[in-house]
C-alpha cells in the first residue's frame, strides 16, 4: 500500500446507505460483478438494480440482506481509491464495518468477506423467538457544542438501570451518541423512558429503521448459526492492523486467524461494539495524519469529529477548533462520500 500520508481507514455500518447513496456502485466493476455471482444462489435482487433504482425505498434498500452488501461494496470501491493516495496504518469499522475492515485488511479474501456479510445479514433478518424482532434506539449524549451533556448521560444510565433490564442493552458505543437495543418490549421502554431531545431536524430518542438488537445477548442464536454456516471461511493474518469492537488490535505479526474468526462470529455479535474506544486506540497507537472515511454516505463524519474533540487529538478540543482545522490545508478527517 503506497502513498505518503499515514491514514486510518474507518469503515461505516449499516445506517450508511441512504437515498443520497443511490448510484454508488459501478455495475461493471469486477468486485460488483463478482458480488452478483456470489449473491445469485440466495435468490436475492441484483445489487446493481437496487443501487441503480430511480427512487429510494426504505423497505427495499434498508432490508439488511440488501443494505449490508451495498454498503460493503461501496466501502471497498472507495478503499481502492484511498490506498492509491495514502498509506493505511490501521483499519477500524463500526458494527457491519468490521466485516468490511476484515476484507480491507486482507484477513478475509473478497469472496469469503462477501459471504460473511450476506450470510450474517440474512441470519439477522430472522425474528427473535419471543417478543417480536426488537431493534436499536439512538440518543445523543452531547450538546450543540459537542460537549458532554450530563442530563442526557444520566437519562441513559437511568433507563439502563431501571425495570427495562434485562431486555435493554448497550449496543454500540459511538461517543457522541448512545445506541441501545432490546427486544420489542425493551425498545418501547427506551422510546418512552428517554426524555425527548430535538437536535437539528432530528428528534430523539430515535428508533433506527429495520435494525435488529445487534451486539447484544439477544443475538446469541445468530452467533451460533453463523459459527456453523461460516465454518469454512479462510482466515488469514491481516496485512494492516485491525482495531476491533473492544479496542483490541490484530496486527500482521501476531494475529491468530482462528482467534480472529472466533471473535468475529461470537463475541462481536453478542456484546457491545465499542466504536469510540476503537477509534481512540487507533488515534493513540497509530497517530495518523488523516482519518479517511470511505462510503457510502457520511454517517460517521460527525461521530468521528466528536471523538477527535473528546480525545484532544492534534490539540483539537472544541467544535470551533475542529471546524477551523477542517477548513485548513491539513484537515484531520476526510469523507469520501457525502
Secondary structure, 3 states (H helix, E strand, C coil): CCCCEEEEEEECCHHHCCHHHCCCCCCCCHHHHHHHHHHHCCCCCCHHHHHCCCCCCHHHHCCHHHHHHHHHHHHHHHHHHHHHHEEEEEEEECCCHHHHHHHHHCCCCHHHHHHHHHHHHHHHHCCCCCCCCCEEEEEECECCCCCECHHHHHHHHHHHHCCCCCCEEEEEECCCEEEEEECHHHHHHHHHHCCCEEECCEEECEECCCCCCCCCHHHHHHHHHHHHHCCCCCCCCCCCEEECCCCCEECCCCCCHHHHHHHHHHHHHHCCECHHHHHHHHHHHHCCCEEEECCCCCCCHHHHHHHHHHHCHHHCCCHHHHHHHHCCCCCCEEECCC
